[in-house]
């Protein structure tokens, strides 16, 4: 698979949930320092760049709070590198503007109801992007040096390191498992 040197920043615990098939989507409204002030899909295929700073256990459902501890194993704020181990393809960008549709997604993600609701309410006039992803694990994760350009509250970054062109990766879920989960999500939203 041809991979681009672009990455979407996401909590390391959410990257873990995507990497083990616990959930198939992430929610986005945009980072505080987005150029457009609104979230825009900049690529339909990208690395998931794990972030650690804003993760809080109380924002995850109790059964998933251990994902934060798992993500912090071996991580220190002074680490000069971050490991890219997950790649994703955007299957669909679903825009949600109301609480009713957001509530229907509750069984399919790791976040608390309050956290999901706060994401929806922030910048109320803008829809919440539900990015449905086909996720792959890199067979050989890549360590990249953390650059100043990667820091801050923005969603998208361009990886400035030389990344190997030929990267073997394995889908997290089989085609059948993925299709079944997508069907459940779409059915819950009434859009099958």
N, CA, C and O of each residue as an XYZ file, in Angstrom:
768
protein
N       0.847     -1.177      0.000
C       0.000      0.000      0.000
C       0.891      1.238      0.000
O       1.844      1.321      0.774
N       0.582      2.191     -0.861
C       1.329      3.441     -0.917
C       0.902      4.304      0.265
O      -0.291      4.526      0.468
N       1.855      4.789      1.042
C       1.524      5.598      2.207
C       2.082      6.995      2.053
O       3.207      7.172      1.585
N       1.304      7.987      2.444
C       1.690      9.387      2.360
C       2.309      9.806      3.681
O       2.008      9.214      4.718
N       3.179     10.829      3.661
C       3.817     11.262      4.916
C       2.964     12.242      5.718
O       3.494     13.170      6.330
N       1.650     12.040      5.717
C       0.775     12.906      6.503
C       0.229     12.093      7.666
O       0.031     10.883      7.564
N      -0.013     12.790      8.778
C      -0.518     12.100      9.966
C      -1.621     12.922     10.607
O      -1.629     14.151     10.540
N      -2.545     12.219     11.227
C      -3.609     12.840     12.007
C      -3.283     12.583     13.471
O      -3.071     11.439     13.873
N      -3.242     13.641     14.262
C      -2.933     13.503     15.683
C      -4.168     13.024     16.434
O      -5.279     13.501     16.203
N      -3.953     12.076     17.334
C      -5.055     11.508     18.117
C      -4.494     10.996     19.432
O      -3.333     10.592     19.503
N      -5.325     11.012     20.480
C      -4.903     10.463     21.762
C      -4.304      9.075     21.548
O      -4.831      8.282     20.768
N      -3.223      8.789     22.229
C      -2.588      7.472     22.128
C      -3.556      6.369     22.547
O      -3.532      5.281     21.973
N      -4.404      6.635     23.538
C      -5.376      5.625     23.972
C      -6.413      5.348     22.883
O      -6.848      4.207     22.732
N      -6.812      6.357     22.131
C      -7.748      6.158     21.020
C      -7.061      5.424     19.873
O      -7.680      4.596     19.204
N      -5.786      5.725     19.645
C      -5.026      4.991     18.628
C      -4.980      3.512     19.005
O      -5.109      2.642     18.144
N      -4.796      3.234     20.290
C      -4.804      1.850     20.774
C      -6.154      1.183     20.501
O      -6.203      0.037     20.055
N      -7.248      1.903     20.769
C      -8.588      1.359     20.523
C      -8.802      1.065     19.035
O      -9.440      0.074     18.680
N      -8.275      1.917     18.182
C      -8.361      1.686     16.736
C      -7.478      0.508     16.326
O      -7.864     -0.312     15.494
N      -6.288      0.437     16.923
C      -5.316     -0.596     16.553
C      -5.731     -1.989     16.979
O      -5.263     -2.975     16.409
N      -6.615     -2.088     17.985
C      -7.042     -3.429     18.394
C      -8.482     -3.730     17.970
O      -9.043     -4.755     18.359
N      -9.076     -2.845     17.177
C     -10.411     -3.095     16.641
C     -11.551     -2.781     17.584
O     -12.699     -3.109     17.285
N     -11.266     -2.150     18.726
C     -12.315     -1.789     19.677
C     -13.276     -0.765     19.083
O     -14.480     -0.815     19.335
N     -12.739      0.165     18.294
C     -13.601      1.130     17.618
C     -13.071      1.371     16.216
O     -11.917      1.079     15.905
N     -13.963      1.921     15.363
C     -13.623      2.121     13.951
C     -13.609      3.581     13.548
O     -13.374      3.882     12.378
N     -13.848      4.487     14.460
C     -13.907      5.893     14.070
C     -13.313      6.789     15.144
O     -13.130      6.401     16.298
N     -13.023      8.007     14.705
C     -12.631      9.061     15.628
C     -13.574     10.239     15.385
O     -14.213     10.336     14.338
N     -13.645     11.126     16.371
C     -14.509     12.303     16.275
C     -13.630     13.544     16.206
O     -12.656     13.675     16.946
N     -13.991     14.451     15.306
C     -13.193     15.663     15.135
C     -14.057     16.894     14.913
O     -15.072     16.855     14.217
N     -13.614     18.007     15.538
C     -14.171     19.327     15.233
C     -13.057     20.275     14.817
O     -13.322     21.310     14.207
N     -11.836     19.939     15.136
C     -10.706     20.797     14.782
C      -9.895     21.168     15.995
O     -10.413     21.276     17.106
N      -8.610     21.361     15.763
C      -7.728     21.796     16.836
C      -7.845     23.300     17.028
O      -8.353     24.010     16.160
N      -7.381     23.766     18.147
C      -7.470     25.181     18.475
C      -6.688     26.026     17.478
O      -7.081     27.157     17.193
N      -5.595     25.502     16.946
C      -4.773     26.296     16.030
C      -4.892     25.843     14.579
O      -3.962     26.039     13.797
N      -6.025     25.236     14.204
C      -6.232     24.885     12.800
C      -6.207     26.169     11.978
O      -6.729     27.197     12.410
N      -5.603     26.109     10.799
C      -5.541     27.287      9.935
C      -6.921     27.826      9.629
O      -7.125     29.040      9.633
N      -7.873     26.945      9.362
C      -9.217     27.380      8.986
C     -10.123     27.548     10.195
O     -11.257     28.003     10.045
N      -9.658     27.197     11.389
C     -10.433     27.192     12.625
C     -11.500     26.102     12.641
O     -12.158     25.900     13.662
N     -11.680     25.405     11.535
C     -12.626     24.306     11.435
C     -11.867     23.081     10.969
O     -10.817     23.189     10.335
N     -12.403     21.922     11.287
C     -11.756     20.695     10.850
C     -12.014     20.470      9.362
O     -13.140     20.624      8.890
N     -10.980     20.111      8.642
C     -11.070     19.753      7.230
C     -10.358     18.414      7.048
O      -9.313     18.177      7.654
N     -10.914     17.554      6.228
C     -10.228     16.306      5.899
C      -9.149     16.659      4.873
O      -9.462     17.095      3.765
N      -7.891     16.473      5.239
C      -6.786     16.834      4.363
C      -6.240     15.654      3.572
O      -5.520     15.844      2.592
N      -6.574     14.448      3.985
C      -6.095     13.261      3.283
C      -7.043     12.108      3.580
O      -7.629     12.029      4.660
N      -7.182     11.222      2.611
C      -8.039     10.058      2.852
C      -7.233      8.840      3.294
O      -7.790      7.757      3.474
N      -5.927      9.014      3.469
C      -5.055      7.953      3.987
C      -3.933      8.630      4.774
O      -3.342      9.602      4.306
N      -3.641      8.110      5.977
C      -2.714      8.822      6.848
C      -2.253      7.930      7.997
O      -2.891      6.932      8.333
N      -1.131      8.319      8.586
C      -0.672      7.707      9.824
C      -1.508      8.269     10.963
O      -2.049      9.369     10.851
N      -1.617      7.535     12.044
C      -2.191      8.066     13.270
C      -1.022      8.380     14.203
O      -0.269      7.494     14.605
N      -0.893      9.659     14.534
C       0.207     10.160     15.353
C      -0.280     10.218     16.802
O      -1.123     11.051     17.135
N       0.243      9.343     17.667
C      -0.255      9.299     19.045
C       0.179     10.509     19.865
O       1.342     10.914     19.844
N      -0.791     11.079     20.591
C      -0.494     12.190     21.501
C      -0.859     11.756     22.916
O      -1.690     10.870     23.115
N      -0.228     12.389     23.887
C      -0.347     11.941     25.271
C      -0.828     13.035     26.223
O      -1.366     12.731     27.288
N      -0.644     14.279     25.862
C      -0.812     15.387     26.791
C      -2.225     15.565     27.319
O      -2.388     15.853     28.505
N      -3.248     15.408     26.502
C      -4.613     15.752     26.910
C      -5.457     14.546     27.325
O      -6.639     14.693     27.634
N      -4.860     13.366     27.332
C      -5.610     12.177     27.730
C      -5.984     12.265     29.211
O      -5.169     12.650     30.049
N      -7.232     11.901     29.515
C      -7.663     11.859     30.914
C      -8.588     10.669     31.091
O      -9.531     10.480     30.323
N      -8.310      9.875     32.104
C      -9.084      8.654     32.337
C     -10.570      8.913     32.483
O     -11.391      8.136     31.995
N     -10.922      9.999     33.152
C     -12.342     10.256     33.405
C     -13.124     10.586     32.130
O     -14.351     10.682     32.168
N     -12.432     10.758     31.012
C     -13.101     11.026     29.747
C     -13.348      9.753     28.939
O     -13.963      9.788     27.873
N     -12.854      8.618     29.471
C     -13.081      7.324     28.831
C     -14.059      6.507     29.676
O     -14.098      6.631     30.900
N     -14.843      5.675     29.002
C     -15.699      4.746     29.727
C     -14.813      3.918     30.650
O     -13.668      3.615     30.315
N     -15.341      3.558     31.798
C     -14.543      2.866     32.820
C     -13.819      1.635     32.268
O     -12.659      1.394     32.606
N     -14.489      0.868     31.433
C     -13.880     -0.367     30.924
C     -12.711     -0.112     29.976
O     -11.970     -1.039     29.649
N     -12.537      1.122     29.536
C     -11.443      1.448     28.602
C     -10.375      2.342     29.229
O      -9.416      2.707     28.549
N     -10.511      2.697     30.482
C      -9.551      3.607     31.104
C      -8.140      3.030     31.149
O      -7.166      3.782     31.185
N      -8.021      1.714     31.147
C      -6.701      1.076     31.128
C      -5.923      1.365     29.851
O      -4.699      1.236     29.832
N      -6.619      1.755     28.780
C      -5.924      2.102     27.532
C      -4.956      3.260     27.747
O      -3.912      3.330     27.100
N      -5.304      4.169     28.660
C      -4.402      5.295     28.923
C      -3.135      4.782     29.587
O      -2.035      5.163     29.189
N      -3.271      3.918     30.599
C      -2.086      3.345     31.246
C      -1.238      2.593     30.226
O      -0.015      2.726     30.207
N      -1.897      1.801     29.378
C      -1.159      1.052     28.352
C      -0.395      1.998     27.426
O       0.754      1.734     27.070
N      -1.039      3.100     27.039
C      -0.393      4.026     26.101
C       0.788      4.745     26.727
O       1.700      5.175     26.021
N       0.778      4.878     28.041
C       1.853      5.604     28.727
C       3.042      4.719     29.083
O       4.071      5.221     29.535
N       2.915      3.416     28.887
C       4.015      2.507     29.182
C       5.203      2.857     28.299
O       5.123      2.796     27.073
N       6.299      3.223     28.938
C       7.518      3.555     28.194
C       7.555      4.972     27.642
O       8.561      5.373     27.057
N       6.477      5.744     27.813
C       6.460      7.118     27.295
C       6.860      8.099     28.381
O       6.464      7.963     29.539
N       7.656      9.095     27.989
C       8.042     10.190     28.878
C       7.933     11.485     28.083
O       8.225     11.497     26.887
N       7.517     12.574     28.724
C       7.363     13.841     28.001
C       8.637     14.295     27.286
O       8.577     15.004     26.282
N       9.776     13.881     27.811
C      11.043     14.324     27.198
C      11.518     13.419     26.056
O      12.580     13.657     25.482
N      10.745     12.393     25.726
C      11.133     11.509     24.615
C      11.339     12.328     23.344
O      10.503     13.170     23.015
N      12.446     12.095     22.619
C      12.682     12.848     21.386
C      11.970     12.257     20.172
O      11.918     12.882     19.113
N      11.420     11.045     20.330
C      10.783     10.357     19.198
C       9.361      9.941     19.550
O       8.984      9.836     20.717
N       8.592      9.709     18.498
C       7.269      9.103     18.634
C       7.238      7.932     17.652
O       7.842      7.991     16.580
N       6.540      6.886     18.025
C       6.464      5.709     17.162
C       5.148      5.714     16.392
O       4.067      5.798     16.974
N       5.268      5.623     15.075
C       4.096      5.486     14.213
C       3.918      4.003     13.944
O       4.786      3.360     13.354
N       2.784      3.463     14.383
C       2.560      2.028     14.217
C       1.218      1.713     13.565
O       0.900      0.554     13.299
N       0.428      2.771     13.309
C      -0.923      2.580     12.784
C      -1.138      3.490     11.580
O      -0.760      4.661     11.590
N      -1.748      2.929     10.550
C      -2.088      3.672      9.334
C      -3.579      3.499      9.098
O      -4.139      2.450      9.416
N      -4.229      4.517      8.543
C      -5.682      4.450      8.358
C      -6.087      4.977      6.988
O      -5.447      5.862      6.421
N      -7.152      4.411      6.488
C      -7.802      4.910      5.279
C      -9.187      5.389      5.675
O      -9.925      4.682      6.362
N      -9.535      6.588      5.243
C     -10.849      7.132      5.521
C     -11.866      6.438      4.627
O     -11.771      6.490      3.401
N     -12.831      5.793      5.249
C     -13.891      5.107      4.516
C     -15.048      6.070      4.270
O     -15.634      6.103      3.188
N     -15.364      6.862      5.312
C     -16.452      7.830      5.185
C     -16.306      8.885      6.268
O     -15.913      8.585      7.395
N     -16.625     10.112      5.916
C     -16.658     11.220      6.868
C     -18.135     11.543      7.097
O     -18.785     12.160      6.254
N     -18.652     11.119      8.241
C     -20.064     11.313      8.572
C     -20.168     12.552      9.456
O     -19.486     12.644     10.477
N     -21.010     13.500      9.072
C     -21.177     14.704      9.868
C     -22.411     14.562     10.760
O     -23.508     14.258     10.291
N     -22.200     14.792     12.056
C     -23.263     14.694     13.061
C     -23.481     16.091     13.628
O     -22.525     16.764     14.012
N     -24.734     16.526     13.680
C     -25.046     17.851     14.219
C     -26.015     17.821     15.390
O     -26.326     18.866     15.961
N     -26.496     16.632     15.755
C     -27.482     16.587     16.835
C     -27.148     15.489     17.841
O     -26.468     14.509     17.536
N     -27.652     15.696     19.041
C     -27.385     14.794     20.157
C     -27.972     13.408     19.909
O     -27.370     12.409     20.301
N     -29.119     13.330     19.275
C     -29.779     12.052     19.042
C     -28.884     11.103     18.233
O     -28.737      9.933     18.587
N     -28.289     11.607     17.153
C     -27.410     10.760     16.339
C     -26.124     10.407     17.095
O     -25.623      9.287     16.995
N     -25.608     11.359     17.838
C     -24.407     11.092     18.627
C     -24.681      9.989     19.650
O     -23.846      9.106     19.846
N     -25.833     10.035     20.296
C     -26.186      9.013     21.296
C     -26.223      7.620     20.678
O     -25.879      6.641     21.341
N     -26.633      7.521     19.430
C     -26.721      6.222     18.763
C     -25.344      5.600     18.548
O     -25.229      4.387     18.367
N     -24.302      6.425     18.567
C     -22.933      5.933     18.372
C     -22.266      5.492     19.677
O     -21.168      4.937     19.655
N     -22.927      5.736     20.812
C     -22.328      5.462     22.120
C     -21.764      4.042     22.263
O     -20.682      3.894     22.830
N     -22.432      3.003     21.786
C     -21.881      1.653     21.961
C     -20.622      1.386     21.129
O     -19.955      0.370     21.327
N     -20.298      2.278     20.213
C     -19.224      2.008     19.256
C     -17.916      2.755     19.529
O     -17.006      2.718     18.701
N     -17.808      3.432     20.676
C     -16.570      4.157     20.978
C     -16.202      4.050     22.449
O     -16.971      3.544     23.267
N     -15.006      4.538     22.766
C     -14.447      4.399     24.115
C     -14.746      5.582     25.029
O     -14.515      5.485     26.234
N     -15.249      6.688     24.503
C     -15.403      7.918     25.274
C     -16.683      7.923     26.096
O     -17.654      7.242     25.768
N     -16.665      8.707     27.172
C     -17.869      8.859     27.987
C     -18.907      9.666     27.220
O     -18.591     10.369     26.261
N     -20.155      9.546     27.668
C     -21.238     10.330     27.064
C     -20.942     11.820     27.174
O     -21.133     12.569     26.216
N     -20.474     12.248     28.348
C     -20.193     13.671     28.560
C     -19.115     14.180     27.618
O     -19.238     15.276     27.070
N     -18.058     13.397     27.425
C     -16.974     13.834     26.546
C     -17.460     13.945     25.109
O     -17.164     14.927     24.428
N     -18.202     12.952     24.643
C     -18.731     12.989     23.278
C     -19.664     14.181     23.104
O     -19.633     14.861     22.079
N     -20.494     14.426     24.118
C     -21.425     15.556     24.054
C     -20.672     16.889     24.010
O     -21.053     17.797     23.272
N     -19.604     17.001     24.802
C     -18.808     18.232     24.783
C     -18.172     18.458     23.402
O     -18.100     19.590     22.923
N     -17.719     17.383     22.778
C     -17.174     17.510     21.421
C     -18.230     18.040     20.456
O     -17.940     18.886     19.610
N     -19.447     17.539     20.588
C     -20.535     17.983     19.713
C     -20.861     19.454     19.959
O     -21.060     20.212     19.010
N     -20.918     19.859     21.222
C     -21.324     21.230     21.566
C     -20.263     22.276     21.261
O     -20.594     23.436     21.019
N     -18.982     21.882     21.269
C     -17.904     22.848     20.999
C     -18.057     23.355     19.570
O     -18.242     22.559     18.650
N     -17.982     24.669     19.373
C     -18.198     25.273     18.055
C     -19.522     24.755     17.479
O     -19.554     24.156     16.404
N     -20.585     24.993     18.196
C     -21.903     24.414     17.947
C     -22.378     24.496     16.497
O     -23.054     23.586     16.016
N     -22.031     25.575     15.800
C     -22.522     25.725     14.424
C     -21.855     24.738     13.460
O     -22.355     24.525     12.356
N     -20.744     24.142     13.861
C     -20.028     23.199     13.000
C     -20.409     21.763     13.340
O     -20.601     21.434     14.511
N     -20.519     20.906     12.328
C     -20.836     19.506     12.611
C     -19.640     18.783     13.230
O     -18.491     19.192     13.067
N     -19.938     17.715     13.934
C     -18.913     16.825     14.461
C     -18.604     15.809     13.367
O     -19.505     15.143     12.858
N     -17.342     15.694     13.014
C     -16.933     14.726     11.989
C     -16.699     13.371     12.640
O     -15.881     13.245     13.552
N     -17.406     12.377     12.176
C     -17.192     10.997     12.587
C     -16.419     10.355     11.437
O     -16.983     10.034     10.392
N     -15.125     10.178     11.652
C     -14.258      9.655     10.593
C     -14.184      8.138     10.718
O     -13.472      7.604     11.569
N     -14.926      7.458      9.861
C     -14.962      5.999      9.827
C     -13.694      5.521      9.121
O     -13.457      5.869      7.964
N     -12.878      4.725      9.816
C     -11.541      4.377      9.334
C     -11.350      2.876      9.143
O     -11.826      2.066      9.939
N     -10.646      2.523      8.072
C     -10.104      1.159      7.917
C      -8.677      1.254      8.428
O      -7.863      1.993      7.874
N      -8.375      0.519      9.469
C      -7.116      0.681     10.196
C      -6.179     -0.494      9.939
O      -6.598     -1.649      9.855
N      -4.900     -0.160      9.818
C      -3.841     -1.139      9.573
C      -2.723     -0.942     10.583
O      -2.401      0.187     10.954
N      -2.135     -2.042     11.022
C      -0.933     -1.975     11.857
C       0.276     -2.140     10.952
O       0.310     -3.019     10.091
N       1.265     -1.284     11.156
C       2.512     -1.431     10.417
C       3.244     -2.651     10.958
O       3.383     -2.804     12.171
N       3.707     -3.508     10.079
C       4.463     -4.680     10.529
C       5.768     -4.261     11.188
O       6.260     -4.938     12.090
N       6.329     -3.142     10.735
C       7.551     -2.584     11.318
C       7.295     -1.122     11.660
O       7.485     -0.248     10.815
N       6.867     -0.847     12.891
C       6.616      0.543     13.276
C       7.835      1.426     13.030
O       8.973      0.957     13.015
N       7.567      2.721     12.838
C       8.623      3.667     12.474
C       8.752      4.719     13.568
O       7.770      5.359     13.942
N       9.978      4.896     14.083
C      10.241      5.975     15.037
C      10.595      7.228     14.258
O      11.452      7.198     13.374
N       9.925      8.347     14.591
C      10.252      9.624     13.962
C      10.596     10.630     15.054
O      10.030     10.608     16.147
N      11.522     11.496     14.736
C      11.918     12.549     15.664
C      10.781     13.560     15.766
O      10.217     13.966     14.750
N      10.447     13.962     16.971
C       9.388     14.950     17.183
C       9.930     16.320     16.770
O      10.917     16.804     17.324
N       9.277     16.922     15.804
C       9.657     18.239     15.288
C       8.751     19.306     15.900
O       7.631     19.017     16.322
N       9.245     20.532     15.942
C       8.446     21.657     16.439
C       7.131     21.772     15.664
O       6.100     22.123     16.238
N       7.166     21.479     14.376
C       5.975     21.588     13.518
C       4.878     20.597     13.920
O       3.725     20.772     13.526
N       5.213     19.569     14.690
C       4.223     18.576     15.087
C       3.470     18.980     16.356
O       2.436     18.396     16.679
N       3.979     19.960     17.062
C       3.436     20.329     18.365
C       2.245     21.270     18.231
O       2.044     21.878     17.180
N       1.465     21.389     19.283
C       0.328     22.299     19.302
C      -0.979     21.585     19.003
O      -1.001     20.424     18.594
N      -2.054     22.306     19.218
C      -3.407     21.749     19.057
C      -3.878     21.891     17.614
O      -4.695     22.753     17.288
N      -3.349     21.038     16.773
C      -3.770     20.978     15.373
C      -3.978     19.520     15.039
O      -3.402     18.639     15.677
N      -4.793     19.269     14.051
C      -5.143     17.894     13.727
C      -4.142     17.224     12.804
O      -3.731     16.090     13.050
N      -3.746     17.913     11.746
C      -2.933     17.308     10.691
C      -1.498     17.792     10.750
O      -1.236     18.970     10.994
N      -0.574     16.876     10.525
C       0.838     17.241     10.413
C       1.447     16.487      9.241
O       1.010     15.390      8.893
N       2.456     17.090      8.645
C       3.206     16.396      7.606
C       4.480     15.868      8.236
O       5.267     16.629      8.798
N       4.678     14.578      8.141
C       5.865     13.953      8.730
C       7.077     14.359      7.900
O       7.115     14.150      6.688
N       8.053     14.936      8.566
C       9.209     15.476      7.863
C      10.385     14.509      7.796
O      11.433     14.839      7.241
N      10.213     13.333      8.353
C      11.272     12.322      8.322
C      11.195     11.537      7.012
O      10.149     11.487      6.366
N      12.307     10.931      6.635
C      12.293     10.023      5.491
C      11.667      8.720      5.952
O      12.206      8.026      6.815
N      10.540      8.402      5.375
C       9.853      7.171      5.725
C      10.075      6.156      4.620
O      10.055      6.514      3.443
N      10.285      4.898      4.976
C      10.473      3.884      3.946
C       9.255      3.829      3.021
O       8.118      3.916      3.484
N       9.493      3.687      1.723
C       8.400      3.634      0.754
C       7.625      2.330      0.841
O       6.404      2.312      0.684
N       8.326      1.260      1.087
C       7.683     -0.046      1.092
C       7.394     -0.453      2.532
O       8.282     -0.917      3.248
N       6.157     -0.277      2.944
C       5.776     -0.605      4.307
C       4.725     -1.696      4.279
O       3.648     -1.531      3.707
N       5.051     -2.792      4.894
C       4.080     -3.881      5.005
C       3.154     -3.570      6.169
O       3.598     -3.104      7.218
N       1.876     -3.828      5.983
C       0.907     -3.580      7.044
C      -0.199     -4.619      6.985
O      -0.459     -5.232      5.950
N      -0.832     -4.792      8.118
C      -1.859     -5.810      8.263
C      -3.152     -5.139      8.732
O      -3.127     -4.357      9.683
N      -4.278     -5.433      8.081
C      -5.534     -4.850      8.558
C      -5.856     -5.348      9.960
O      -5.645     -6.517     10.282
N      -6.368     -4.448     10.784
C      -6.723     -4.785     12.158
C      -7.877     -5.788     12.180
O      -7.881     -6.723     12.981
N      -8.849     -5.587     11.301
C      -9.998     -6.484     11.197
C     -10.023     -7.100      9.801
O      -9.580     -6.479      8.834
N     -10.531     -8.302      9.700
C     -10.702     -8.918      8.385
C     -11.748     -8.113      7.601
O     -12.482     -7.312      8.180
N     -11.809     -8.327      6.302
C     -12.809     -7.642      5.486
C     -14.212     -7.901      6.024
O     -15.033     -6.986      6.091
N     -14.488     -9.141      6.405
C     -15.804     -9.510      6.902
C     -16.115     -8.831      8.233
O     -17.213     -8.307      8.421
N     -15.152     -8.839      9.158
C     -15.353     -8.196     10.457
C     -15.589     -6.696     10.287
O     -16.473     -6.111     10.912
N     -14.771     -6.093      9.422
C     -14.891     -4.655      9.198
C     -16.259     -4.321      8.607
O     -16.931     -3.404      9.077
N     -16.674     -5.062      7.577
C     -17.968     -4.809      6.930
C     -19.115     -4.971      7.926
O     -20.069     -4.193      7.902
N     -19.030     -5.968      8.796
C     -20.090     -6.193      9.786
C     -20.175     -5.027     10.768
O     -21.273     -4.580     11.101
N     -19.028     -4.531     11.234
C     -19.026     -3.408     12.172
C     -19.539     -2.129     11.516
O     -20.303     -1.376     12.121
N     -19.115     -1.890     10.279
C     -19.589     -0.712      9.547
C     -21.108     -0.792      9.389
O     -21.804      0.207      9.573
N     -21.617     -1.959      9.055
C     -23.063     -2.137      8.882
C     -23.807     -1.815     10.178
O     -24.862     -1.182     10.140
N     -23.270     -2.244     11.326
C     -23.906     -1.950     12.613
C     -23.930     -0.442     12.887
O     -24.941      0.103     13.330
N     -22.815      0.213     12.621
C     -22.740      1.659     12.845
C     -23.730      2.391     11.958
O     -24.476      3.254     12.421
N     -23.731      2.038     10.667
C     -24.624      2.700      9.711
C     -26.091      2.428     10.058
O     -26.933      3.320      9.951
N     -26.389      1.203     10.471
C     -27.759      0.864     10.846
C     -28.194      1.684     12.054
O     -29.330      2.154     12.108
N     -27.296      1.860     13.025
C     -27.641      2.630     14.208
C     -27.967      4.085     13.851
O     -28.779      4.728     14.517
N     -27.333      4.591     12.805
C     -27.580      5.962     12.359
C     -28.741      6.048     11.376
O     -29.147      7.140     10.978
N     -29.272      4.892     10.986
C     -30.373      4.877     10.033
C     -29.936      5.189      8.618
O     -30.704      5.734      7.825
N     -28.673      4.834      8.297
C     -28.151      5.171      6.959
C     -27.497      3.968      6.283
O     -26.437      4.095      5.670
N     -28.126      2.813      6.395
C     -27.526      1.612      5.816
C     -27.750      1.545      4.338
O     -27.310      0.596      3.688
